[in-house]
Structures are given as C-alpha cells and as structure tokens.
Amino acid sequence: MKRILLLVTAILLAAATGVSAKGGPTLGQRLGDQDTIVVKMANGAKMVLYLQNMEQLKAFENYSLDSLMRVLNKYVDQVEKMDSANKDLKSKETTVTFGSDSNNPEQVTITVQETDQDGKTTKEKHEIRINKNIKIDVEIEEKDGNTRVDVNLPNKAERDSTRAKYKQDHYKSTKFNFDIDLGLNNFVNTEAQLVPDLKPMGSRYVSLNSHLNSQIGGRKSPFYLVSGLEFSFNNYMFDKNYVVEEDVNEVTFFRRDEEVNYDKSKLTMSSVNVPLMPMLKFKKSNGKDGFKIGAGGFAGYRLGAHSKLKFEEGGKSQKDKIRSSYNFSDFQYGLTGVIGYGNLDLFVKYNMNDLFKENRGPDANVVSFGLRLLN
C-alpha cells in the first residue's frame, strides 16, 4: 500500500503531461537532456535529482528538506495505519486524504479497493480525487509476476467543466487590462486660410491605456463600464513647408518659400485623460470575444508640448526642437467610441475642446482614429 505515494506522483505527472500510462514516450524522453545527481544516505537510502541546468540545483537552497521529509513521513504513516487495519481482509478498501489541513487548501483523496482473487491474481482499483473536481481512475492487476496498469484520465469535457467551475469560483466583476491605441490625427472645424494641411501618415496618435473593465449585472451580462487612465500623444505634421510660430499672445502658421526645404515640421502635445465609456461585449458560442461596441466621453489635462523642425543646411542635417505651451488648451474633453469583433478593435476620439486657447490661435478641433491593440 505504500506505493500509493508513488502512484499519486505518477498519476499527477500523467495528468499534467497528457501521456497515458498505457504507452507513449518514456520519462527520460519527455524530460530531454539532463544531469542526474544521486545522494546516498547513511542508512542506504538514495535521493535522485534530475536537473536541466545548474540554476535548478541552486534553487534547492530555497527548500527545507527536513520540512519536506516530515510531511512525507506523515503521509506514509497514514498509509501504514490503513494498511495494518486491513491486512487480514481478503477484500480491502482504504481511503487516505492528503492536504486536508487548513494550511493546505488543496486536497487529494485516494480510495483503494484491493481484491485477492485466487492467490495468484491481485486486482486494485484506485479512485483519485483532487478537490472533488478532478477524478482519475486507475486499475492495477498483478498476475503471474506481471503487472498491468490502466489509467483513465479526465476527458476534454471534464477538463473544460473543471476550468469553467474554476472561473466561476474566481469570478471578478472588475478586471484590469493594458492596451495601446495607434492611429492618425486630423483637423476639423478649421479656418482653412489659417490652418495648414497635415501629412496624414506623419500626424500620428498614440495612447497608452490602463483600463478598468467593470461588468455590470453579473457574469453573464454583456454590459460593461470602461474607465481608467490614458496617456496620449498627438503629433501634427505640417505639409507644404509650413512652420508654426508663437509669440506672447498668438500662435500662427506660415509657409516659407525660401531655399530651406523642411523634411519635418510638426507640433506634438501630450495629455492625460480619464475615459468613462459604457460598452456592450458579446461572446461567441465557444466563449471567446465576439462583437463589441461602446461610446462615451473623456476628460483630461495637457502635460506638455513642443515643436520640431528638421532640415538640411550646408550639407548637414539640422534639428530644432523648442518646448513651449504653444497656447494649446489646457483642459481636454470630448467623445470616444470603440467597435470591434474578436481581437480586432477600432477606436475613434473627438476633442470637443478647441485645439488652442480662445483668441490665442486659429479655430480647430481634432479627431483621432485607428486600431486598439492588446485589448
């Protein structure tokens, strides 16, 4: 009956690797190349360590071997007591439970039925339960000096049921996720004669988002409320040799027609925003994310701004970078929306606030749109 301990180890290894006890690769084949260290005790006992690398050997410094042996001896004592109580019975049934104390919530229960049929053939049936959720059946038959072991591991439906129950027991209505918005900017509601055209691919929008997704109405509800923090960077790259100029009272744009040709002329603004967006998320039949749609608002504050010019002068590449407020509006607010299916999400964001402070720059609003990644 002491082999129950060895059997538990073999069963759990088979369950973890998905290899049947009836065949398949050997333990050495599954573990691959490794070093073996054999520790011989004074009483003749041996402890064998299988190591992939030296880091695993160093990791043993973090383990208390005497504590491990005390736990193991406790389990061996349980098995021996059960074995002694049933040793005179022809048909034996033994139940041993490991890890049932309050400090070890994971519980493994083994029930063994042993039958001595004719003095030559012995059959054992082992039922192993882990936390009452996972059941493994083992049949052992010894006949004429040969041993046959059959292991029936949980099928896919049982494993899926176990995962579903785990998720149900560990349900959280609010979850954190990190995602990134990558897209483009454009000016709208502008005074055409005062605001230059933007280079589409150079006028990029990037936002690093730390979102909280709160499910409203229970685990089966499709209704969510999205909030959190967003750190956004708006780049406005000007076309046709336009540059920006700032004085104390006003920001203006003008076109330079002289010989200097600007490879890059842009304004950049960073801000922190707080969104609040109701969203509907629907699941596909397989439980994965399906269609989703959401719309709401955001509010935030400008963090910084700078302009950047890149040009050639005297055969050398020159860069001018000037940090200033450029009369951007400090407070940011507007509307935001998301639509998607599966892993593909599209976002749009409209700043209702004027790009520049009142009477300190031309009238313009900003719209940003693109892809949401890692959602």
Buried (B, 14 or more C-beta within 10 A) or exposed (E): BEEBBEBBEBBBEBBEEEBEBEEEEEEEEEEEEEEEEEEEEEEEEEEEEEBEEEEEEEEEEEEEEEEEEEEEEEBEEBBEEBBEEBEEEEEBEBEBBBBEEEEEEEBBBBBBBBEBEEEEEBBBBBBBBBBEBBBBBBBBBBEEEEEEBEBEBBEEEEBEBBEEEEEEEEEEEEEEEEBEBEBBBBBEEBEEEEBBBBBEEBBBBBBEBEBBBBBEEEEEEBEBBBBBBBBBBBBBBBBEBBBBEBEEEBBEBEEBEEEEEBEEBBBBBBBEBBBEBEBEBEEEEEEEBBBBBBBBBBEBEBEEBBBBBBBEEEEEEEEEEEEBBBBBBEEBBBBBBBBBBEEEBBBBBBBEBBBBBEEBBBBBBBBBBBBBBEB
